[in-house]
Amino acid sequence: MFRPRVKTETLITLATVAVLLLAWEAVTRLRLATEVLLPSPRTVWTCFLHIQADGYKDHSLLQHLGASLGRLGAAFGLVVATAIPLGLWSGCNSKVAAVLDPLVEFVRPLPPLAYYTLLVLWLGIENGSKITLLALAGFPPVFIACVAGVRRVKGDLLLCARTLGASRGQLFLHVVFPACLPDIFTGLRTALGVTYSTLVAAEMVAAITGIGWMVLDASKFLRSDVIFVGILLMGLTGILLDRILRILEDQMVPWRGKNR
């Protein structure tokens, strides 16, 4: 029963993409929008091949993509190294939560551009300010997911582990942390989307490489074909990165979605 369902869903996904591409082609062929506003799929594909072969503004496409993914990866690693332990600690300790929760709730709704200028003043115009901006954008979703995961751990599980003689460390490692993994991965996937969407803002200041910078630079010259190439690349790489997280989740949380 499971395999045919997956195959059907895959076909539906492919059909959806095909319909969108056909609709895009139809709109451009019927000239319902100008080429500046909406370039045709063929124009975008030709632009992609040109950038792939000759690069954009003295840098290859691989260099632009590598610069963006490097900043994203550094920021995401920083989020994992800080938000997960602090979130779990906050969920386990109400006094720690009293300190960290107001700070996270203050930063969470702020638009990244609101404090990016301050980061540039404090950290300079190099990658430090950009990575910090991405990390601040991705920190709250993971932190909140970790806190929620700890608070959702069933009390019966904790009581059973204590009855069997589990120490506080064993209780955390063998009960609390595994129970929080589904929420942690949900937070990580959310944070990945938030950080990637902030990438364009991070590459606004003093950048000469990056997909986000390429999109911004192309917008100054009304190069909508380059803009579409950049947007499609960011979307596709975002899907790929999210897929990697989902594979890791399937490996580390095999019980998710199953009756226990």
C-alpha positions in Angstrom: 0.0 0.0 0.0 2.8 2.4 0.8 4.9 2.2 -2.4 2.1 3.0 -4.9 1.1 6.0 -2.8 4.7 7.4 -2.9 4.8 6.9 -6.7 1.4 8.7 -7.1 2.6 11.6 -5.0 5.8 11.9 -7.0 3.8 11.9 -10.3 1.5 14.6 -8.8 4.6 16.7 -7.9 6.1 16.3 -11.4 2.7 17.2 -13.0 2.5 20.3 -10.9 5.9 21.5 -11.9 5.1 20.7 -15.6 1.8 22.7 -15.4 3.6 25.7 -13.9 6.3 25.6 -16.6 3.6 25.4 -19.3 1.7 28.2 -17.8 4.9 30.3 -17.6 5.6 29.6 -21.2 2.0 30.3 -22.3 2.1 33.7 -20.6 5.3 34.7 -22.3 4.3 33.4 -25.7 0.9 35.3 -25.5 2.9 38.4 -24.5 0.7 38.9 -21.4 3.8 40.4 -19.7 6.8 42.1 -21.1 10.2 40.3 -21.2 11.5 42.7 -18.6 8.8 41.7 -16.1 8.6 38.0 -17.0 11.3 36.5 -19.2 10.4 33.2 -21.0 11.7 29.9 -19.7 14.0 29.7 -22.8 15.5 33.1 -22.0 16.1 32.1 -18.4 17.7 28.8 -19.5 19.9 30.6 -22.0 21.0 33.1 -19.3 21.8 30.2 -17.0 24.0 28.6 -19.7 25.7 31.9 -20.3 26.4 32.5 -16.6 27.6 28.9 -16.2 30.0 29.3 -19.1 31.2 32.9 -18.6 30.3 33.7 -15.0 28.7 36.9 -13.7 30.7 40.1 -12.9 34.1 38.4 -13.0 33.1 35.4 -10.9 31.9 32.0 -12.0 28.5 30.7 -11.1 30.1 28.1 -8.8 31.9 30.8 -6.9 28.7 32.8 -6.4 26.9 29.6 -5.3 29.8 28.6 -3.1 30.0 32.0 -1.4 26.3 31.9 -0.5 26.3 28.3 0.7 29.5 29.0 2.7 27.9 31.9 4.5 24.7 29.9 5.0 26.6 26.8 6.2 28.7 28.8 8.7 25.6 30.5 10.1 23.6 27.2 10.3 26.5 25.5 12.1 26.5 28.4 14.6 22.8 28.0 15.1 23.1 24.3 15.7 26.0 24.8 18.2 24.2 27.4 20.2 20.4 27.2 19.8 20.1 23.5 20.5 22.0 23.3 23.8 20.6 26.6 25.0 17.1 25.6 24.0 17.3 22.3 25.7 18.8 23.9 28.8 16.1 26.5 28.9 13.4 23.8 28.5 14.9 21.9 31.5 15.5 24.9 33.7 12.9 27.5 34.4 15.5 30.0 35.7 17.5 29.8 32.5 14.3 30.2 30.5 13.5 33.3 32.5 16.8 34.8 31.3 16.8 33.6 27.6 13.1 33.6 26.6 12.7 37.5 26.7 15.8 37.9 24.6 14.7 35.4 22.0 11.2 36.8 21.9 12.6 40.3 21.4 14.9 39.2 18.5 12.4 36.8 16.8 10.0 39.4 15.3 12.7 41.9 14.2 13.3 42.2 10.5 16.9 41.4 9.7 17.5 44.7 8.0 16.5 46.5 11.2 19.8 45.5 12.9 22.0 44.7 10.0 23.5 48.2 10.0 24.5 47.8 13.6 26.2 44.5 12.8 28.1 46.1 10.0 29.3 48.9 12.4 30.3 46.4 15.1 31.7 43.5 13.0 32.7 45.2 9.8 31.6 44.6 6.2 33.2 41.2 5.7 31.6 37.8 6.2 31.5 38.2 10.0 28.5 40.5 9.9 26.7 38.5 7.3 27.1 35.2 9.1 26.0 36.8 12.3 22.9 38.2 10.7 22.0 34.8 9.3 22.7 33.1 12.6 20.5 35.6 14.5 17.7 35.0 12.0 17.9 31.2 12.4 18.4 31.0 16.2 14.9 31.6 17.4 13.1 28.8 15.5 15.5 26.2 16.7 15.6 27.5 20.3 11.8 27.6 20.5 11.5 24.2 19.0 13.9 22.8 21.6 12.1 24.4 24.5 8.8 23.1 23.2 10.2 19.6 22.7 11.5 19.4 26.3 8.1 20.5 27.7 6.3 17.9 25.6 8.2 15.0 27.0 5.7 12.7 28.8 6.0 12.6 32.5 5.4 8.9 32.5 8.7 8.3 30.6 10.6 10.4 33.1 9.1 8.5 36.1 9.8 5.1 34.5 13.4 6.1 33.9 13.8 7.3 37.4 12.2 4.2 38.8 14.8 2.2 36.9 17.6 4.2 38.6 18.5 6.6 35.8 20.7 9.5 36.8 20.0 13.0 35.7 22.5 12.7 32.8 21.1 9.4 31.7 17.6 10.8 31.9 18.6 13.6 29.5 20.6 11.5 27.1 18.3 8.5 26.9 14.9 10.0 27.4 14.6 13.8 27.0 17.0 14.3 24.1 15.6 11.5 21.9 12.1 12.6 22.6 13.0 16.2 21.5 14.6 15.1 18.2 11.4 15.5 16.1 10.9 19.0 17.4 14.6 19.8 16.9 14.5 18.8 13.2 11.4 20.8 12.7 13.1 23.8 14.1 16.2 23.2 12.0 14.2 23.0 8.8 12.4 26.2 9.7 15.7 27.9 10.5 17.1 26.8 7.2 14.3 28.5 5.4 14.6 31.6 7.5 18.4 31.9 7.0 18.2 31.3 3.3 15.5 34.0 2.9 17.7 36.4 4.9 20.7 35.6 2.6 19.8 38.4 0.1 19.8 41.0 2.9 23.1 39.6 4.2 24.7 40.1 0.8 23.4 43.6 0.3 26.4 45.3 1.9 30.0 45.2 0.5 29.6 41.8 -1.3 30.9 41.0 -4.7 29.9 37.3 -4.7 26.9 35.3 -3.8 23.6 34.3 -5.4 21.8 36.9 -3.3 24.2 39.6 -4.4 23.8 38.5 -8.0 20.1 39.0 -7.8 20.4 42.4 -6.2 23.0 43.5 -8.7 20.9 42.3 -11.7 17.9 44.2 -10.3 19.8 47.5 -10.7 20.0 46.9 -14.5 16.6 45.3 -14.9 18.2 42.0 -15.8 15.1 39.9 -14.9 16.6 36.8 -16.6 19.5 36.9 -14.2 17.1 37.5 -11.3 15.1 34.5 -12.3 18.3 32.4 -12.6 19.3 33.4 -9.0 15.8 32.8 -7.6 15.5 29.4 -9.2 19.0 28.4 -8.0 18.2 29.5 -4.4 14.9 27.6 -4.5 16.5 24.4 -5.9 19.4 24.5 -3.5 17.0 25.2 -0.6 15.0 22.1 -1.6 18.1 20.1 -1.7 19.4 21.2 1.7 15.9 20.6 3.2 15.9 17.1 1.7 19.3 16.4 3.3 17.8 17.4 6.7 14.8 15.1 6.1 17.1 12.2 5.3 19.1 12.8 8.5 15.8 13.0 10.4 14.6 9.7 8.9 17.9 8.1 10.0 18.0 9.6 13.5 14.2 9.6 14.2 13.0 6.4 12.6 10.0 6.2 14.9 8.5 9.6 13.9 5.0 9.2 12.4 4.7 5.7 13.7 2.5 4.4 16.5 4.5 3.8 19.6 
